[in-house]
Amino acid sequence: MYDVVVIGGGAAGLSAALVLGRSRRRVLVVDAGEPRNAPAAHMQGYLSRDGMPPAEFLAEGRRELERYGVEVVRGRVAEVVPDGGGEFDVRLADGGAAHARRVVMATGLVDEPPAVPGVAERWGRDVLHCPYCHAWEVRDQAFGALASEPFNSHQALLVTQWSKDVTLFLHTVRDLPDAEWERLAAAGVSVVRGEVAGLEVADDRLTGVRLADGRVFPRSVLFVAAKPVPRDGLLTALGAGTRDTPAGPYPAVDEVGRTTVPGVWAVGNAAGPTEQVINAASAGYRAGLMINAELLMTDIDAEAARRRAGAFSPETEAAVARGAAGGRGHGL
């Protein structure tokens, strides 16, 4: 029996669990060990943790949870089943199970890079997707940007903040709007037509981008726009509502992470494709605060209803008796 089961042990899930543990809640974190930023050697932009390896960051988070009695187990949740009374049975793939009053989905997403040979193998190294995460470390090098959709040209424009040597490979894009051609020219971005066939690599470093016609363009960094796919199978099975985003449908949540399923919350990249580590941790923190408050008010209201019905619990009767004996009146 747990107050909250958190599914996913990334920044969002651990942050929610930390707040709830400090709120004296019994919390279980079930972590499959598949963080989105696992391929990256370092994470950037998190104040006081800039440059920290992602695995080290998560390990430190788990150590912090130990102080508050939060349980963290490695495993995969197979099913979340409403019990008919507003709570949930959480069933693990290995046969384990837990009961929870509330559930936090912090399952994240999977980045699906374009199907260009070599891209997946070098993902997170010199094939990158987020300039705010990685561009400082490769600044002033020869950048490439791969366009699989017309709007991907925006990425080529964005990375000119970190390098003035940027080439946009149109790949499968036939043409761009006139206004976009003007922007690319104004930003000094070179544009290459033709489908990309693969990457050139030497000494375990990207050296160029190879087109289907055999031409090779020397590049040391390639930015690509991966397709972010939410791990939303558990939410879908619960009938959670979705909202449209530029990356496709994602769970519909309010400003603190509530989904359309009462008692179920979604935080971090489980709720949106653009959450950085620091944003995900913030989302988990907000959800933890609100879940604790919701549980507390639920319990207080239930006790108040019992009092109105004259059905005091033994603990309440004892508290009332103590208050009367001490001349202090009634109290919970």
C-alpha positions in Angstrom: 0.0 0.0 0.0 1.5 3.3 -1.1 0.3 6.9 -1.1 1.9 7.3 -4.5 3.5 5.1 -7.1 5.8 7.0 -9.5 6.4 5.2 -12.8 9.7 6.4 -14.2 12.9 7.4 -12.4 14.2 10.3 -14.5 14.4 13.9 -13.3 10.6 14.4 -13.3 9.8 11.2 -11.4 12.6 11.5 -8.8 11.7 15.2 -8.2 8.0 14.3 -7.5 9.1 11.4 -5.3 11.5 13.7 -3.3 8.7 16.3 -2.5 6.3 13.5 -1.6 8.9 11.7 0.6 9.6 15.0 2.4 5.9 15.3 2.9 6.0 12.0 4.9 4.2 10.1 2.1 4.9 6.4 1.4 6.2 6.4 -2.1 7.4 3.8 -4.6 9.4 4.6 -7.7 9.4 2.0 -10.5 12.2 2.7 -12.9 12.9 0.8 -16.2 16.3 2.5 -16.5 15.7 4.1 -19.9 16.3 7.8 -19.6 16.0 9.9 -22.7 19.4 11.5 -22.3 21.3 8.3 -21.7 23.3 8.7 -24.9 24.6 12.1 -23.8 27.9 12.2 -22.0 26.9 15.4 -20.1 23.8 17.4 -19.4 23.8 21.2 -19.6 21.7 24.1 -18.5 20.8 22.8 -15.0 21.9 25.4 -12.6 24.6 24.0 -10.2 24.7 20.7 -12.2 25.9 22.1 -15.6 28.1 19.5 -17.3 27.2 16.6 -15.0 26.8 13.2 -16.5 23.2 12.2 -16.7 23.8 8.8 -14.9 25.6 10.6 -12.1 22.7 13.1 -11.7 20.1 10.3 -11.4 22.3 8.3 -9.0 22.6 11.3 -6.7 18.8 11.8 -6.9 18.2 8.3 -5.8 20.6 8.7 -2.9 18.7 11.8 -1.8 15.4 9.8 -1.8 16.8 7.3 0.7 16.8 9.8 3.5 13.1 10.1 3.2 12.2 6.4 3.0 11.2 6.5 -0.7 11.6 3.0 -2.3 13.1 2.8 -5.7 13.0 -0.5 -7.6 14.2 -1.4 -11.1 11.4 -2.8 -13.1 8.7 -2.2 -15.8 5.1 -1.5 -15.1 2.9 -3.7 -17.2 -0.5 -2.3 -16.2 -2.3 0.3 -14.0 -5.8 -0.8 -13.1 -8.4 1.4 -11.3 -9.7 -0.4 -8.3 -13.2 1.1 -8.6 -12.8 3.2 -5.5 -10.5 6.0 -6.9 -7.3 4.2 -6.3 -5.1 1.9 -8.4 -3.4 -1.5 -8.6 0.0 -1.2 -10.3 1.2 -4.5 -11.8 4.8 -5.1 -12.8 6.0 -7.1 -15.7 7.9 -9.5 -13.3 4.7 -10.3 -11.4 5.2 -7.8 -8.6 2.3 -5.5 -7.6 1.6 -2.4 -5.5 -1.5 -0.5 -4.6 -1.5 3.3 -4.9 -3.8 6.1 -4.0 -2.3 8.2 -6.7 -0.1 7.5 -9.8 2.5 9.7 -11.4 3.5 8.9 -15.0 7.1 10.0 -15.6 7.7 7.5 -18.4 9.3 10.0 -20.7 9.7 9.6 -24.5 11.8 7.9 -27.1 13.6 10.0 -29.8 13.3 8.4 -33.2 16.0 9.9 -35.4 15.7 9.9 -39.2 16.4 6.6 -41.0 19.8 7.8 -42.4 22.6 5.3 -42.0 25.0 6.3 -39.2 22.6 8.8 -37.5 21.4 6.5 -34.8 24.9 5.2 -34.1 26.3 8.6 -33.5 23.2 10.0 -31.7 24.2 12.2 -28.7 27.9 12.3 -29.8 28.3 14.4 -32.9 24.8 13.9 -34.2 22.7 16.2 -32.0 19.2 17.5 -31.8 19.1 20.2 -29.1 21.5 23.2 -29.5 20.7 24.4 -25.9 21.9 21.0 -24.7 25.0 20.5 -26.9 25.9 23.5 -29.2 28.2 25.3 -26.7 30.5 22.2 -26.6 30.8 22.1 -30.4 30.7 25.8 -31.0 32.5 27.3 -34.1 32.8 23.9 -35.8 31.3 23.0 -39.2 27.6 22.4 -38.6 25.2 20.5 -40.7 21.4 20.4 -40.3 19.2 17.7 -41.8 15.7 18.5 -43.0 13.2 15.8 -43.2 10.3 18.2 -43.0 10.1 21.9 -44.2 9.9 23.3 -40.7 13.3 21.6 -39.9 15.0 24.5 -41.6 14.3 26.4 -38.4 17.0 24.3 -36.7 19.6 25.5 -39.2 18.7 29.1 -38.5 18.8 28.5 -34.7 22.3 26.9 -34.6 23.9 29.9 -36.4 24.0 31.4 -32.9 26.9 28.9 -32.2 28.6 28.7 -35.6 28.7 30.8 -38.7 29.6 27.7 -40.8 26.2 26.0 -41.2 24.9 23.9 -44.1 21.3 22.8 -44.4 20.8 19.5 -46.2 17.3 19.5 -47.6 17.3 15.7 -47.8 13.7 14.7 -48.5 12.4 18.3 -48.6 11.6 19.4 -52.1 11.4 23.1 -51.5 10.9 25.8 -48.9 8.6 28.9 -48.7 10.1 32.1 -50.2 10.3 33.7 -46.8 12.4 30.8 -45.5 14.9 31.1 -48.3 15.3 34.8 -47.4 15.9 33.9 -43.8 18.5 31.3 -44.7 20.3 33.8 -47.0 20.2 36.5 -44.3 21.7 34.1 -41.7 24.4 32.9 -44.1 23.3 29.3 -44.2 24.3 27.3 -47.2 21.7 25.0 -48.7 22.3 21.6 -50.4 19.6 19.9 -52.3 19.6 16.1 -52.6 18.9 13.1 -50.4 21.4 12.2 -47.7 22.6 8.6 -48.0 24.9 8.4 -45.0 27.6 9.8 -42.8 31.4 9.8 -43.3 33.3 8.8 -40.1 37.0 8.6 -39.4 38.7 7.8 -36.1 35.3 7.6 -34.5 34.5 11.1 -35.4 32.0 12.6 -37.9 33.9 14.0 -40.9 31.2 14.5 -43.5 27.7 14.1 -44.9 27.4 11.9 -48.0 24.6 12.4 -50.5 23.0 9.7 -52.7 24.7 11.1 -55.8 28.1 10.5 -54.2 28.9 14.1 -53.2 30.5 14.5 -49.7 30.3 17.7 -47.7 32.8 18.0 -44.8 31.0 18.5 -41.5 32.0 17.7 -38.0 28.5 18.1 -36.3 25.1 17.3 -37.7 21.9 18.5 -36.1 18.8 16.5 -36.8 15.2 16.8 -35.7 14.2 13.4 -34.2 10.6 12.4 -33.8 9.8 12.4 -30.0 7.4 9.6 -29.3 5.8 9.5 -25.8 5.8 6.3 -23.8 2.1 6.7 -23.2 0.9 3.1 -23.4 -0.2 3.0 -19.7 -2.1 6.3 -20.1 -3.8 5.2 -23.3 -4.9 2.0 -21.6 -6.5 4.1 -18.8 -8.4 6.2 -21.4 -6.5 9.4 -20.8 -7.3 12.3 -23.1 -4.7 13.8 -25.4 -3.8 17.2 -26.9 -2.3 18.0 -30.3 1.3 19.3 -30.4 3.7 19.9 -33.3 5.2 16.6 -32.5 1.9 14.7 -32.5 -0.6 13.8 -29.7 0.6 14.0 -26.1 -1.4 13.5 -22.8 -3.6 16.4 -21.9 -2.5 17.8 -18.6 -3.3 20.9 -16.6 -0.7 23.3 -15.3 0.3 21.0 -12.4 0.3 17.7 -14.3 -3.2 16.3 -13.8 -4.4 14.1 -16.6 -8.0 13.6 -17.5 -8.0 10.4 -15.4 -8.7 11.3 -11.8 -5.8 10.4 -9.6 -3.3 10.1 -12.4 -0.6 12.7 -13.2 1.9 13.0 -16.0 5.1 15.0 -15.8 8.3 15.7 -17.7 8.6 14.4 -21.3 5.6 12.0 -20.6 3.5 15.2 -20.9 5.4 17.1 -23.6 8.2 16.8 -26.1 10.3 19.9 -25.2 11.0 19.5 -21.5 14.6 19.9 -20.6 16.0 18.2 -17.5 15.5 21.3 -15.3 11.9 21.8 -16.6 11.1 18.1 -16.0 12.4 18.4 -12.4 10.3 21.5 -11.9 7.2 19.7 -13.3 7.7 16.8 -10.9 8.1 19.2 -8.0 4.8 21.0 -8.8 3.0 17.7 -9.1 4.4 16.4 -5.8 3.2 19.5 -4.0 -0.3 19.3 -5.4 -0.6 15.5 -4.9 0.3 15.8 -1.2 -2.2 18.7 -0.7 -4.9 16.7 -2.5 -4.4 13.6 -0.4 -4.3 15.7 2.8 -7.5 17.5 2.0 -9.2 14.3 1.0 -8.3 12.7 4.3 -9.4 15.8 6.3 -12.7 16.0 4.5 -13.3 12.3 5.1 -12.7 12.7 8.8 -14.9 15.7 8.9 -17.7 13.7 7.2 -17.3 10.9 9.8 -17.5 13.5 12.6 -20.7 14.9 11.2 -22.1 11.4 11.0 -21.0 10.7 14.6 -18.7 8.0 13.5 -15.4 9.1 15.0 -12.4 6.9 14.4 -10.6 5.6 17.5 -7.8 8.0 16.9 -10.1 11.0 16.7 -12.0 9.9 19.8 -8.7 9.7 21.7 -7.7 13.1 20.4 -11.0 14.6 21.5 -10.7 13.0 24.9 -7.2 14.4 25.3 -8.3 17.8 24.3 -11.3 17.8 26.7 -9.1 16.6 29.6 -6.6 19.4 28.9 -9.3 22.1 28.5 -8.2 22.8 25.0 -11.3 21.7 23.1 -11.5 19.4 20.1 -8.8 18.9 17.6 -7.5 16.5 14.9 
